[in-house]
Each structure stands twice: as C-alpha cells, then as structure tokens.
Amino acid sequence: MQMQATEIEQEIRNFLTEKFLFGRSEALSDDTPLLGNVIDSQGVIELVVFVQERFTLTVDDEEVTTDNFATVKSTVAFIESKLRGRT
C-alpha cells in the first residue's frame, strides 16, 4: 500500500520537530528553508538516514541536493517520486 503525501509530510514534520526544533512545530511551515534555519549539514545527514530507514528507500549521494531537501514540501515530493519509482 502506497503512503499518502499527508502521511509522509507528517512523518517528516514529526522527525524535524522532535529532533531539531525541540517540539516547536509552529517554527516549521511547508516552505520554511530547512538548511540553516532548521538543520545544519549534520542534520541533512540525519534527515537522509531517517528518510532511508523510515521509507525503506535508498537516497543516492547525487540526490542529496538543496532541491530535494530544501523544504518540507520538496522533501515530501522527493520521497513520493522515489516511492512511485519503486512500483
């Protein structure tokens, strides 16, 4: 069964809020730039590891870009495209 975008978004939001924002979910909108505002370069690695483990997919090194992980919205879109490509 394919995950819905809302489920993916909630998983990403929960991870970022708990791991980096100390529960302050109001600091995270769909278009909030993640890098520099929410996570640093180490945080990107942690986010990628979380995505790979939670959604059981592989994120190639060349896919770790500011386009794919710029915002919650772009991260969800990236995960959706990876999941669609698996079917």
URDABEL-V699800 format. One record per run of one state. SS is the DSSP state (@ for helix, = for strand, . for the rest). FROM is the first residue (numbers start at 1). TO is the last residue. If there is no record, write none. Layout:
BEGIN
[[SS,FROM,TO] [SS,FROM,TO]]
END
This chain:
BEGIN
[[.,1,4] [@,5,20] [.,21,24] [@,25,27] [.,28,34] [=,35,35] [.,36,38] [=,39,39] [.,40,40] [@,41,54] [.,55,60] [@,61,63] [.,64,71] [@,72,86] [.,87,87]]
END
